[in-house]
Amino acid sequence: MFSKSKQYIAVRSLALLFSFSLLAGCTSFGGMGSDNTQQQQGISSSSQPYYPPDFREVLIPDGLNMNRENSMYVKTDSFNGGVLNFEGRIDVISLSDFFEGSMPKNGWKLSGIVKAKNYLLIFTKPDKTCMITISENKLNFKTVVNIYISQESGSGSGGSGSSDSYSVSPLN
């Protein structure tokens, strides 16, 4: 019915039309990684590292979002501390390098480090300890950062005879 050259032109025209419709669709939806997509998600392209509330001595890199459901802050007469949980799409090694560089600038001393499948960084100050675990969540392709902070805030029970002990453990 149609000659081979006309069939070839028709198929080629349809393929070209299909390609243009895909491009038009990407333009109307903002495309991947465009400023429009970032604004809809609340991501600022000019964001800077920040300090989380209640923990003004630990700088958090841009790209990590705090998970408040898995974070907590504990304050008693003798203890301040807590667990901060963050997620983001940042390389584990880059995060380790960030914390190893930024923590000493805030007066922390690197006291220990374990680099394996998961990373563990241990920092200390007088009367303070900060442990940072960095791991990858293979299910959602995000990196998980847990920051455990403890600080002795007083001399303890004040001689009342009780020896309350508090501990902070990860939330499951």
N, CA, C and O of each residue as an XYZ file, in Angstrom:
688
protein
N       0.803     -1.166      0.000
C       0.000      0.000      0.000
C       0.867      1.259      0.000
O       0.714      2.111     -0.876
N       1.786      1.389      0.985
C       2.742      2.490      0.975
C       4.093      1.952      0.536
O       4.426      0.793      0.784
N       4.853      2.794     -0.107
C       6.202      2.375     -0.497
C       7.097      2.406      0.734
O       6.772      3.041      1.737
N       8.216      1.718      0.645
C       9.134      1.643      1.784
C       9.650      3.014      2.167
O       9.825      3.283      3.356
N       9.897      3.883      1.217
C      10.411      5.226      1.535
C       9.370      6.048      2.282
O       9.721      6.814      3.180
N       8.074      5.900      1.920
C       7.028      6.630      2.620
C       6.843      6.079      4.040
O       6.594      6.838      4.977
N       6.968      4.756      4.191
C       6.882      4.160      5.528
C       8.029      4.662      6.404
O       7.829      4.979      7.576
N       9.216      4.732      5.835
C      10.397      5.206      6.556
C      10.202      6.656      7.002
O      10.523      6.998      8.140
N       9.687      7.502      6.126
C       9.447      8.907      6.447
C       8.373      9.028      7.524
O       8.493      9.863      8.421
N       7.323      8.208      7.450
C       6.246      8.255      8.435
C       6.756      7.836      9.813
O       6.445      8.487     10.810
N       7.535      6.758      9.876
C       8.085      6.287     11.152
C       9.033      7.324     11.734
O       9.010      7.592     12.936
N       9.856      7.899     10.888
C      10.813      8.910     11.321
C      10.083     10.163     11.831
O      10.496     10.750     12.831
N       9.041     10.562     11.177
C       8.261     11.726     11.600
C       7.590     11.473     12.947
O       7.567     12.351     13.809
N       7.039     10.261     13.124
C       6.420      9.917     14.400
C       7.455      9.913     15.530
O       7.172     10.390     16.629
N       8.637      9.385     15.269
C       9.698      9.356     16.276
C      10.118     10.776     16.652
O      10.351     11.066     17.826
N      10.215     11.648     15.670
C      10.576     13.040     15.905
C       9.485     13.747     16.708
O       9.782     14.498     17.637
N       8.237     13.510     16.354
C       7.113     14.094     17.072
C       7.078     13.607     18.525
O       6.821     14.389     19.440
N       7.337     12.328     18.727
C       7.377     11.749     20.061
C       8.500     12.384     20.887
O       8.308     12.686     22.065
N       9.660     12.587     20.278
C      10.793     13.217     20.972
C      10.454     14.636     21.398
O      10.779     15.044     22.513
N       9.805     15.391     20.521
C       9.419     16.758     20.868
C       8.398     16.780     21.994
O       8.439     17.662     22.851
N       7.490     15.827     22.000
C       6.489     15.799     23.071
C       7.141     15.480     24.414
O       6.712     15.998     25.444
N       8.173     14.633     24.416
C       8.896     14.349     25.654
C       9.618     15.591     26.161
O       9.595     15.885     27.356
N      10.251     16.306     25.262
C      10.945     17.531     25.655
C       9.971     18.570     26.184
O      10.266     19.253     27.165
N       8.836     18.696     25.560
C       7.829     19.649     26.025
C       7.332     19.259     27.413
O       7.094     20.128     28.252
N       7.175     17.972     27.660
C       6.743     17.503     28.974
C       7.764     17.818     30.047
O       7.391     18.231     31.146
N       9.057     17.631     29.755
C      10.100     17.951     30.721
C      10.125     19.438     31.014
O      10.362     19.837     32.154
N       9.886     20.258     30.017
C       9.890     21.701     30.218
C       8.744     22.128     31.111
O       8.937     22.974     31.984
N       7.562     21.575     30.923
C       6.413     21.992     31.725
C       6.503     21.490     33.160
O       5.922     22.109     34.051
N       7.211     20.390     33.418
C       7.363     19.870     34.765
C       8.635     20.349     35.437
O       8.892     19.962     36.577
N       9.432     21.164     34.794
C      10.608     21.724     35.427
C      11.869     20.929     35.179
O      12.953     21.440     35.458
N      11.799     19.727     34.679
C      12.999     18.936     34.411
C      13.634     18.438     35.697
O      13.281     18.891     36.786
N      14.565     17.513     35.573
C      15.236     16.969     36.737
C      16.270     17.949     37.255
O      17.072     18.478     36.485
N      16.254     18.193     38.563
C      17.275     18.993     39.207
C      17.194     20.478     38.908
O      18.139     21.206     39.211
N      16.120     20.949     38.334
C      16.030     22.365     38.025
C      15.732     23.153     39.293
O      15.360     22.580     40.317
N      15.898     24.467     39.219
C      15.618     25.326     40.360
C      14.164     25.220     40.786
O      13.865     25.294     41.978
N      13.250     25.046     39.827
C      11.833     24.928     40.131
C      11.578     23.711     41.017
O      10.833     23.812     41.992
N      12.177     22.571     40.701
C      12.010     21.360     41.491
C      12.588     21.562     42.884
O      11.981     21.144     43.870
N      13.749     22.193     42.979
C      14.365     22.414     44.277
C      13.522     23.338     45.131
O      13.431     23.131     46.341
N      12.900     24.356     44.540
C      12.069     25.270     45.302
C      10.822     24.557     45.815
O      10.384     24.812     46.937
N      10.243     23.661     45.001
C       9.060     22.935     45.430
C       9.389     22.036     46.616
O       8.530     21.815     47.469
N      10.620     21.509     46.694
C      11.012     20.620     47.773
C      11.581     21.385     48.957
O      11.956     20.767     49.954
N      11.658     22.703     48.882
C      12.179     23.485     49.983
C      13.688     23.450     50.079
O      14.236     23.681     51.157
N      14.374     23.169     48.993
C      15.822     23.100     48.969
C      16.345     24.374     48.350
O      15.931     24.769     47.260
N      17.248     25.003     49.047
C      17.835     26.225     48.519
C      19.200     25.896     47.935
O      20.016     25.241     48.582
N      19.444     26.347     46.721
C      20.707     26.026     46.069
C      21.867     26.797     46.690
O      23.024     26.438     46.466
N      21.590     27.850     47.468
C      22.650     28.622     48.088
C      22.721     28.350     49.592
O      23.254     29.176     50.334
N      22.201     27.224     50.056
C      22.199     26.891     51.474
C      23.625     26.682     51.969
O      24.532     26.343     51.209
N      23.783     26.896     53.253
C      25.072     26.754     53.917
C      24.935     25.741     55.042
O      23.820     25.417     55.452
N      26.061     25.234     55.549
C      25.990     24.393     56.746
C      25.325     25.168     57.884
O      25.351     26.399     57.902
N      24.731     24.443     58.831
C      23.975     25.088     59.896
C      24.150     24.352     61.210
O      24.605     23.209     61.242
N      23.782     25.025     62.295
C      23.792     24.422     63.620
C      22.362     24.070     64.000
O      21.483     24.928     63.918
N      22.101     22.821     64.416
C      20.735     22.457     64.807
C      20.360     23.087     66.149
O      21.239     23.408     66.950
N      19.061     23.264     66.397
C      18.626     23.806     67.687
C      19.096     22.908     68.829
O      19.149     21.687     68.675
N      19.431     23.490     69.950
C      19.859     22.806     71.179
C      21.259     22.188     71.082
O      21.762     21.688     72.088
N      21.894     22.202     69.932
C      23.228     21.626     69.774
C      24.070     22.593     68.933
O      24.378     22.315     67.774
N      24.428     23.704     69.522
C      25.107     24.779     68.787
C      26.594     24.539     68.580
O      27.295     25.430     68.100
N      27.091     23.365     68.929
C      28.516     23.096     68.774
C      28.822     22.081     67.678
O      29.984     21.745     67.451
N      27.789     21.594     67.000
C      27.982     20.609     65.935
C      27.427     21.200     64.647
O      26.222     21.419     64.519
N      28.312     21.453     63.702
C      27.917     22.015     62.414
C      27.415     20.887     61.511
O      28.067     19.850     61.384
N      26.253     21.094     60.885
C      25.625     20.094     60.017
C      25.748     20.569     58.571
O      25.399     21.709     58.267
N      26.239     19.713     57.680
C      26.383     20.144     56.282
C      25.038     20.284     55.584
O      24.074     19.586     55.900
N      24.999     21.209     54.624
C      23.816     21.365     53.795
C      23.565     20.046     53.077
O      24.511     19.386     52.647
N      22.330     19.664     52.945
C      21.981     18.413     52.277
C      21.531     17.340     53.241
O      20.973     16.326     52.822
N      21.767     17.548     54.543
C      21.255     16.627     55.552
C      20.021     17.243     56.187
O      20.044     18.393     56.625
N      18.954     16.477     56.234
C      17.697     16.929     56.827
C      17.459     16.196     58.134
O      17.597     14.974     58.205
N      17.097     16.949     59.175
C      16.866     16.345     60.477
C      15.563     15.551     60.482
O      14.526     16.024     60.018
N      15.641     14.347     61.012
C      14.470     13.499     61.196
C      14.064     13.641     62.661
O      14.645     12.999     63.536
N      13.078     14.473     62.921
C      12.679     14.773     64.302
C      12.062     13.573     65.018
O      12.125     13.491     66.245
N      11.470     12.647     64.274
C      10.878     11.470     64.905
C      11.930     10.568     65.537
O      11.644      9.869     66.509
N      13.143     10.578     64.994
C      14.216      9.733     65.512
C      15.254     10.541     66.281
O      16.349     10.043     66.543
N      14.931     11.769     66.644
C      15.841     12.624     67.397
C      15.219     12.951     68.746
O      13.997     12.972     68.889
N      16.079     13.207     69.741
C      15.570     13.607     71.044
C      16.629     14.406     71.781
O      17.824     14.277     71.512
N      16.184     15.221     72.700
C      17.042     16.035     73.540
C      16.689     15.729     74.980
O      15.512     15.708     75.342
N      17.708     15.488     75.817
C      17.495     15.172     77.219
C      18.217     16.220     78.060
O      19.396     16.499     77.841
N      17.504     16.795     79.018
C      18.126     17.757     79.927
C      17.638     17.466     81.329
O      16.438     17.478     81.602
N      18.597     17.202     82.225
C      18.295     16.990     83.637
C      19.234     17.873     84.456
O      19.990     18.670     83.900
N      19.181     17.728     85.769
C      20.077     18.506     86.623
C      21.538     18.157     86.394
O      22.417     19.003     86.560
N      21.797     16.912     86.013
C      23.187     16.475     85.888
C      23.597     16.090     84.469
O      24.742     15.693     84.250
N      22.697     16.199     83.511
C      23.018     15.709     82.168
C      22.305     16.531     81.115
O      21.132     16.875     81.263
N      23.023     16.841     80.055
C      22.449     17.402     78.831
C      22.930     16.536     77.690
O      24.086     16.113     77.671
N      22.071     16.273     76.757
C      22.508     15.481     75.614
C      21.340     15.056     74.773
O      20.218     15.535     74.935
N      21.622     14.154     73.879
C      20.567     13.647     73.040
C      21.084     12.938     71.819
O      22.280     12.689     71.663
N      20.141     12.622     70.957
C      20.420     11.940     69.704
C      19.810     12.761     68.588
O      18.634     13.121     68.639
N      20.603     13.050     67.594
C      20.118     13.742     66.402
C      20.229     12.778     65.239
O      21.260     12.131     65.058
N      19.172     12.682     64.452
C      19.149     11.793     63.299
C      18.933     12.627     62.046
O      18.009     13.435     61.971
N      19.801     12.415     61.068
C      19.740     13.150     59.809
C      19.776     12.173     58.645
O      20.328     11.079     58.760
N      19.182     12.572     57.519
C      19.247     11.803     56.279
C      19.528     12.756     55.129
O      19.145     13.925     55.163
N      20.194     12.241     54.125
C      20.460     13.029     52.934
C      21.182     12.189     51.904
O      21.498     11.022     52.139
N      21.432     12.788     50.782
C      22.127     12.088     49.706
C      23.532     12.670     49.560
O      23.850     13.347     48.582
N      24.355     12.385     50.560
C      25.746     12.826     50.574
C      26.613     11.600     50.787
O      26.266     10.713     51.567
N      27.721     11.550     50.105
C      28.651     10.427     50.186
C      29.178     10.269     51.612
O      29.460     11.259     52.287
N      29.309      9.027     52.064
C      29.782      8.725     53.413
C      31.175      9.320     53.652
O      31.424      9.916     54.700
N      32.059      9.162     52.701
C      33.427      9.670     52.853
C      33.431     11.193     52.935
O      34.170     11.765     53.736
N      32.619     11.854     52.120
C      32.524     13.317     52.161
C      32.010     13.793     53.513
O      32.502     14.785     54.052
N      31.030     13.093     54.061
C      30.511     13.462     55.373
C      31.563     13.281     56.455
O      31.711     14.132     57.332
N      32.289     12.182     56.395
C      33.360     11.958     57.369
C      34.393     13.075     57.286
O      34.816     13.612     58.310
N      34.796     13.421     56.076
C      35.762     14.509     55.891
C      35.219     15.827     56.429
O      35.953     16.599     57.044
N      33.922     16.086     56.195
C      33.301     17.323     56.683
C      33.385     17.404     58.209
O      33.827     18.414     58.757
N      32.958     16.335     58.891
C      32.952     16.356     60.356
C      34.376     16.391     60.915
O      34.635     17.077     61.903
N      35.294     15.661     60.293
C      36.692     15.673     60.750
C      37.298     17.069     60.616
O      38.180     17.434     61.394
N      36.839     17.849     59.644
C      37.346     19.204     59.457
C      36.628     20.254     60.284
O      37.256     21.199     60.763
N      35.306     20.103     60.462
C      34.530     21.155     61.137
C      34.519     21.021     62.658
O      34.484     22.030     63.362
N      34.547     19.811     63.168
C      34.457     19.640     64.626
C      35.635     20.287     65.369
O      35.398     20.961     66.371
N      36.891     20.117     64.933
C      37.997     20.790     65.632
C      37.868     22.316     65.626
O      38.340     22.975     66.553
N      37.240     22.883     64.600
C      37.029     24.334     64.549
C      36.068     24.801     65.638
O      36.070     25.976     66.008
N      35.247     23.886     66.152
C      34.323     24.191     67.249
C      34.851     23.698     68.588
O      34.098     23.594     69.556
N      36.146     23.396     68.646
C      36.769     23.024     69.909
C      36.746     21.547     70.249
O      37.167     21.171     71.343
N      36.272     20.700     69.356
C      36.230     19.264     69.603
C      37.566     18.625     69.226
O      38.225     19.057     68.279
N      37.953     17.605     69.966
C      39.175     16.853     69.670
C      38.772     15.477     69.154
O      37.969     14.789     69.784
N      39.322     15.074     68.018
C      39.045     13.739     67.481
C      39.733     12.718     68.374
O      40.961     12.691     68.458
N      38.944     11.876     69.042
C      39.480     10.901     69.984
C      39.511      9.492     69.428
O      40.253      8.646     69.927
N      38.715      9.226     68.401
C      38.692      7.892     67.818
C      37.926      7.896     66.517
O      37.052      8.728     66.274
N      38.289      6.933     65.689
C      37.620      6.841     64.389
C      37.633      5.377     63.936
O      38.637      4.678     64.077
N      36.515      4.939     63.396
C      36.406      3.606     62.798
C      35.830      3.801     61.407
O      34.741      4.350     61.241
N      36.573      3.344     60.413
C      36.097      3.444     59.033
C      35.977      2.032     58.484
O      36.970      1.375     58.170
N      34.744      1.590     58.379
C      34.431      0.271     57.834
C      33.204      0.461     56.945
O      33.076      1.486     56.276
N      32.306     -0.516     56.934
C      31.063     -0.346     56.185
C      30.330      0.896     56.693
O      29.839      1.705     55.904
N      30.261      1.037     58.010
C      29.720      2.227     58.656
C      30.879      2.969     59.308
O      31.864      2.355     59.717
N      30.762      4.271     59.401
C      31.804      5.086     60.008
C      31.374      5.481     61.412
O      30.193      5.708     61.674
N      32.354      5.560     62.315
C      32.139      6.042     63.670
C      33.232      7.051     63.968
O      34.420      6.736     63.901
N      32.817      8.275     64.300
C      33.748      9.332     64.673
C      33.457      9.711     66.123
O      32.303      9.936     66.486
N      34.501      9.782     66.954
C      34.328     10.110     68.363
C      35.119     11.385     68.651
O      36.323     11.459     68.406
N      34.414     12.380     69.175
C      35.017     13.660     69.506
C      34.776     13.942     70.985
O      33.755     13.538     71.541
N      35.722     14.638     71.620
C      35.580     14.966     73.030
C      35.954     16.419     73.288
O      36.716     17.040     72.546
N      35.387     16.926     74.366
C      35.732     18.198     74.994
C      35.712     17.904     76.495
O      35.222     16.852     76.907
N      36.228     18.801     77.304
C      36.079     18.564     78.745
C      34.592     18.428     79.109
O      33.789     19.306     78.793
N      34.242     17.351     79.759
C      32.877     17.044     80.201
C      31.881     16.826     79.074
O      30.675     16.817     79.321
N      32.351     16.648     77.836
C      31.450     16.428     76.707
C      31.989     15.310     75.818
O      33.199     15.140     75.665
N      31.068     14.560     75.242
C      31.416     13.528     74.267
C      30.421     13.603     73.107
O      29.223     13.800     73.310
N      30.935     13.443     71.905
C      30.091     13.428     70.716
C      30.515     12.255     69.846
O      31.670     12.158     69.432
N      29.568     11.366     69.575
C      29.814     10.242     68.670
C      28.942     10.425     67.445
O      27.749     10.707     67.555
N      29.543     10.264     66.281
C      28.824     10.429     65.020
C      28.942      9.127     64.243
O      30.045      8.664     63.951
N      27.795      8.539     63.908
C      27.793      7.357     63.045
C      27.272      7.769     61.675
O      26.324      8.545     61.558
N      27.910      7.235     60.647
C      27.522      7.535     59.271
C      27.353      6.211     58.555
O      28.268      5.388     58.545
N      26.191      5.997     57.955
C      25.922      4.746     57.250
C      25.038      5.017     56.042
O      24.407      6.069     55.932
N      25.007      4.051     55.147
C      24.162      4.166     53.955
C      22.924      3.309     54.122
O      23.006      2.170     54.583
N      21.778      3.856     53.748
C      20.532      3.112     53.711
C      20.326      2.695     52.259
O      19.947      3.508     51.416
N      20.576      1.442     51.984
C      20.498      0.952     50.600
C      19.074      0.950     50.056
O      18.885      0.954     48.840
N      18.066      0.943     50.933
C      16.678      0.883     50.472
C      16.228      2.190     49.835
O      15.538      2.176     48.815
N      16.617      3.331     50.432
C      16.167      4.607     49.872
C      17.320      5.447     49.319
O      17.141      6.622     48.998
N      18.490      4.844     49.212
C      19.668      5.494     48.629
C      20.057      6.767     49.366
O      20.555      7.710     48.751
N      19.836      6.803     50.673
C      20.199      7.962     51.473
C      21.260      7.585     52.487
O      21.389      6.425     52.880
N      22.004      8.574     52.894
C      22.989      8.400     53.943
C      22.343      8.813     55.262
O      21.649      9.828     55.327
N      22.570      8.028     56.306
C      22.005      8.281     57.615
C      23.131      8.703     58.556
O      24.164      8.039     58.640
N      22.923      9.805     59.257
C      23.893     10.297     60.228
C      23.204     10.371     61.586
O      22.178     11.035     61.733
N      23.772      9.690     62.574
C      23.291      9.775     63.948
C      24.373     10.461     64.763
O      25.542     10.079     64.707
N      23.977     11.476     65.522
C      24.908     12.214     66.367
C      24.444     12.039     67.805
O      23.336     12.433     68.167
N      25.314     11.438     68.624
C      25.027     11.204     70.034
C      25.882     12.188     70.833
O      27.108     12.178     70.722
N      25.243     13.029     71.632
C      25.966     14.038     72.404
C      25.616     13.874     73.874
O      24.450     13.719     74.236
N      26.646     13.911     74.719
C      26.411     13.897     76.161
C      27.293     14.944     76.807
O      28.435     15.164     76.404
N      26.731     15.589     77.828
C      27.448     16.629     78.554
C      27.048     16.562     80.013
O      25.862     16.550     80.341
N      28.037     16.518     80.886
C      27.747     16.621     82.305
C      27.478     18.079     82.599
O      28.306     18.938     82.297
N      26.326     18.367     83.187
C      25.965     19.767     83.409
C      26.010     20.181     84.867
O      25.782     21.351     85.177
N      26.298     19.256     85.769
C      26.350     19.599     87.187
C      27.151     18.570     87.942
O      27.755     17.675     87.351
N      27.150     18.702     89.241
C      27.939     17.788     90.069
C      27.175     16.528     90.420
O      27.694     15.672     91.137
N      25.944     16.396     89.926
C      25.211     15.162     90.189
C      24.042     15.377     91.111
O      23.322     16.367     90.990
N      23.843     14.444     92.046
C      22.638     14.434     92.868
C      22.699     15.395     94.047
O      21.696     15.571     94.739
N      23.833     16.013     94.292
C      23.922     16.985     95.374
C      23.896     16.351     96.752
O      23.476     16.997     97.711
N      24.338     15.090     96.880
C      24.458     14.441     98.176
C      23.171     13.846     98.683
O      23.086     13.530     99.870
N      22.179     13.679     97.865
C      20.901     13.140     98.331
C      20.928     11.635     98.485
O      19.961     11.045     98.967
N      22.027     10.997     98.080
C      22.126      9.559     98.236
C      21.663      8.780     97.030
O      22.025      7.613     96.884
N      20.876      9.384     96.160
C      20.428      8.658     94.973
C      21.456      8.822     93.876
O      22.118      9.856     93.779
N      21.586      7.817     93.067
C      22.551      7.880     91.958
C      21.831      7.524     90.663
O      22.037      6.458     90.082
N      20.987      8.443     90.235
C      20.268      8.247     88.972
C      21.265      8.253     87.833
O      22.171      9.086     87.796
N      21.100      7.326     86.905
C      21.965      7.338     85.734
C      21.088      7.449     84.496
O      20.011      6.857     84.418
N      21.570      8.212     83.544
C      20.824      8.435     82.329
C      21.669      7.937     81.169
O      22.892      8.075     81.183
N      21.039      7.374     80.193
C      21.765      6.962     79.004
C      20.951      7.326     77.776
O      19.724      7.419     77.818
N      21.661      7.527     76.700
C      21.030      7.840     75.433
C      21.345      6.695     74.492
O      22.511      6.357     74.287
N      20.319      6.101     73.923
C      20.545      5.011     72.990
C      19.786      5.305     71.699
O      18.824      6.073     71.703
N      20.215      4.697     70.603
C      19.542      4.987     69.331
C      18.089      4.520     69.345
O      17.751      3.500     69.945
N      17.254      5.282     68.678
C      15.846      4.910     68.554
C      15.685      4.024     67.333
O      16.252      4.310     66.278
N      14.934      2.975     67.462
C      14.723      2.076     66.322
C      13.510      2.455     65.556
O      13.179      1.808     64.563
